[in-house]
Amino acid sequence: MTHSADDAAGTRDTVTATGAGVDDRLARLWAPYRSLYVTTTTKPEDPFVDLPAGSDEDGLIVARGNEVFCILNLYPYNPGHMMVIPYRPVASYEDLTETETAEFSAFTKKAVRVLRRVSHPDAVNIGMNLGRASGGSVPNHLHQHIVPRWTGDANFMTVIDGTKVLVQALSQTRELLASAWQELDVNDSTDGTEESE
């Protein structure tokens, strides 16, 4: 099996997988853009614990609450991919307190409203991976993914060319989302209701 992809320096590499066994006729998706995340050796066991101590800009924090906060994903599946995270490390959804659960839900809802206002996605994926076997990369600190989706967003660029298309720098996306979040907070507090998008 042969794959080609550009490395960090823009040099074209060809990788051929060979070895024992027989061809299983399964197609493989080549996603080298995720290799930095997978291979970083200095990543902390729980990257979410220390984020709130820093600046919103450095931590890509979109909004802060009393029990939870919302960040822009450092390795987004799509532009605007956010995560809602409790400050307290909790592995299981059922172990959240009632106040954490309420704010977690409210932040997830507001994140969807912000995405609809800023990015006008065709759809939104919301979900959690609880435990490493489910695909969770931080199994001891649950987090909810909110991913904007557009028709055709899973295109050839990532699969064929090893390229993920992001339309702006993460810091710019964070600023747009944080500003929209604040605007919704102001609107919600002045009229006492949540605006429907």
C-alpha positions as CSV (number, residue, x, y, z in Angstrom):
1,M,0.0,0.0,0.0
2,T,1.5,3.4,-1.0
3,H,0.6,6.8,0.3
4,S,2.0,10.2,-0.5
5,A,1.9,13.3,1.7
6,D,3.7,16.5,2.3
7,D,5.8,16.7,5.4
8,A,6.2,19.9,7.5
9,A,8.8,21.3,5.2
10,G,6.6,20.8,2.2
11,T,8.7,17.8,0.9
12,R,6.7,15.0,-0.8
13,D,7.1,11.7,1.1
14,T,5.9,8.3,-0.2
15,V,5.2,5.7,2.4
16,T,4.7,2.1,1.5
17,A,3.3,-0.3,4.0
18,T,4.7,-3.8,3.7
19,G,5.1,-6.7,6.0
20,A,3.8,-10.1,7.0
21,G,0.2,-11.2,6.3
22,V,-2.0,-11.1,3.4
23,D,-3.8,-8.2,1.7
24,D,-7.1,-7.7,3.7
25,R,-8.6,-5.4,1.0
26,L,-9.4,-2.8,3.6
27,A,-9.0,0.8,2.5
28,R,-6.9,3.0,4.8
29,L,-7.4,6.7,5.3
30,W,-4.1,8.5,5.5
31,A,-4.3,11.4,7.9
32,P,-0.8,12.7,8.6
33,Y,-2.2,16.1,9.8
34,R,-3.1,14.3,13.1
35,S,0.4,12.9,13.6
36,L,1.6,15.9,15.7
37,Y,-1.2,15.3,18.2
38,V,-0.6,11.5,18.3
39,T,3.2,11.7,18.6
40,T,3.7,14.7,20.9
41,T,5.6,13.3,23.8
42,T,5.3,16.3,26.1
43,K,1.5,16.4,26.2
44,P,0.1,16.3,29.8
45,E,-2.1,13.4,30.8
46,D,-4.9,15.9,31.3
47,P,-4.4,19.1,29.1
48,F,-7.7,20.6,30.4
49,V,-6.7,21.0,34.1
50,D,-4.2,23.9,33.6
51,L,-5.9,25.7,30.7
52,P,-8.2,27.9,32.8
53,A,-5.1,29.3,34.7
54,G,-3.9,31.0,31.5
55,S,-5.3,33.7,29.3
56,D,-8.3,33.0,27.1
57,E,-6.1,33.7,24.0
58,D,-3.4,31.3,25.0
59,G,-5.8,28.5,26.0
60,L,-8.2,29.2,23.0
61,I,-10.9,29.7,25.7
62,V,-14.2,30.9,24.1
63,A,-16.2,31.3,27.3
64,R,-15.9,30.6,31.1
65,G,-18.7,29.7,33.5
66,N,-18.8,28.8,37.2
67,E,-18.6,25.0,36.6
68,V,-17.5,24.6,33.0
69,F,-15.6,26.4,30.2
70,C,-15.7,26.2,26.4
71,I,-12.5,26.1,24.2
72,L,-11.7,25.9,20.6
73,N,-10.2,22.5,19.7
74,L,-6.5,22.8,19.1
75,Y,-6.8,20.0,16.5
76,P,-10.2,20.8,14.9
77,Y,-12.1,18.4,12.7
78,N,-13.6,21.5,11.1
79,P,-13.2,25.3,11.6
80,G,-15.0,26.3,14.8
81,H,-14.8,22.9,16.5
82,M,-15.4,23.6,20.2
83,M,-15.4,21.6,23.4
84,V,-17.3,22.2,26.6
85,I,-15.3,21.0,29.7
86,P,-16.0,20.9,33.4
87,Y,-13.2,22.6,35.5
88,R,-13.3,19.5,37.8
89,P,-11.7,16.4,36.2
90,V,-14.6,13.9,35.9
91,A,-14.4,10.8,33.8
92,S,-18.1,9.8,33.7
93,Y,-21.0,11.9,32.7
94,E,-23.1,10.5,35.5
95,D,-20.5,11.7,38.1
96,L,-21.2,15.4,37.2
97,T,-23.0,17.3,40.0
98,E,-26.4,18.7,39.2
99,T,-25.0,22.2,38.8
100,E,-22.2,21.0,36.6
101,T,-24.7,19.1,34.4
102,A,-26.9,22.1,34.1
103,E,-24.1,24.5,33.1
104,F,-22.5,21.8,30.8
105,S,-25.8,21.5,29.0
106,A,-26.4,25.3,28.8
107,F,-22.8,25.8,27.5
108,T,-23.3,23.1,24.8
109,K,-26.6,24.8,23.7
110,K,-24.9,28.2,23.6
111,A,-22.0,26.8,21.6
112,V,-24.4,25.6,19.0
113,R,-26.1,29.0,18.9
114,V,-22.7,30.7,18.5
115,L,-21.7,28.4,15.7
116,R,-25.0,29.0,13.9
117,R,-24.6,32.8,14.3
118,V,-20.9,32.9,13.2
119,S,-20.4,30.1,10.8
120,H,-23.9,29.2,9.5
121,P,-23.2,25.4,9.3
122,D,-25.5,23.0,7.5
123,A,-25.4,20.8,10.6
124,V,-23.7,20.3,13.9
125,N,-22.3,17.1,15.5
126,I,-22.4,17.0,19.4
127,G,-20.9,14.2,21.3
128,M,-18.6,12.7,24.0
129,N,-16.2,9.8,24.0
130,L,-16.4,8.4,27.5
131,G,-13.3,6.2,28.1
132,R,-10.3,5.4,26.0
133,A,-12.0,2.4,24.2
134,S,-14.6,4.9,22.9
135,G,-12.0,7.0,21.2
136,G,-11.5,9.4,24.1
137,S,-8.1,11.0,24.0
138,V,-8.4,12.4,27.6
139,P,-10.3,9.5,29.3
140,N,-10.2,11.0,32.8
141,H,-11.7,14.4,32.0
142,L,-14.9,14.3,30.0
143,H,-15.6,16.9,27.4
144,Q,-18.3,17.5,24.9
145,H,-17.4,18.1,21.2
146,I,-19.4,20.6,19.2
147,V,-18.4,20.3,15.5
148,P,-19.9,22.4,12.7
149,R,-20.6,20.5,9.5
150,W,-21.1,21.6,6.0
151,T,-22.3,19.5,3.1
152,G,-19.1,18.2,1.4
153,D,-16.8,19.1,4.3
154,A,-15.3,15.6,4.2
155,N,-13.5,16.1,0.9
156,F,-10.5,14.9,-1.0
157,M,-8.0,17.4,0.5
158,T,-7.5,15.6,3.8
159,V,-7.7,12.1,2.5
160,I,-5.8,12.4,-0.8
161,D,-3.4,15.3,-0.2
162,G,-2.9,15.1,3.6
163,T,-4.1,18.7,4.0
164,K,-6.7,20.1,6.4
165,V,-8.2,23.3,5.1
166,L,-8.8,25.9,7.9
167,V,-10.0,29.2,6.6
168,Q,-8.3,31.3,9.3
169,A,-5.9,31.1,12.2
170,L,-7.3,29.5,15.4
171,S,-6.7,32.7,17.3
172,Q,-9.0,34.6,14.8
173,T,-11.7,31.8,15.0
174,R,-11.5,32.0,18.8
175,E,-12.0,35.8,18.8
176,L,-15.0,35.5,16.5
177,L,-16.6,32.8,18.6
178,A,-15.9,34.6,21.9
179,S,-17.3,37.9,20.6
180,A,-20.5,36.2,19.4
181,W,-20.8,34.4,22.8
182,Q,-20.5,37.7,24.6
183,E,-23.1,39.2,22.3
184,L,-25.5,36.4,23.1
185,D,-24.9,36.8,26.8
186,V,-25.8,40.5,26.5
187,N,-28.9,39.8,24.4
188,D,-30.0,37.1,26.7
189,S,-29.6,39.2,29.8
190,T,-31.4,42.3,28.4
191,D,-34.5,40.5,27.1
192,G,-34.5,37.6,29.6
193,T,-34.9,34.9,27.0
194,E,-32.7,33.0,24.7
195,E,-32.6,34.2,21.1
196,S,-33.5,31.5,18.6
197,E,-31.1,31.2,15.7
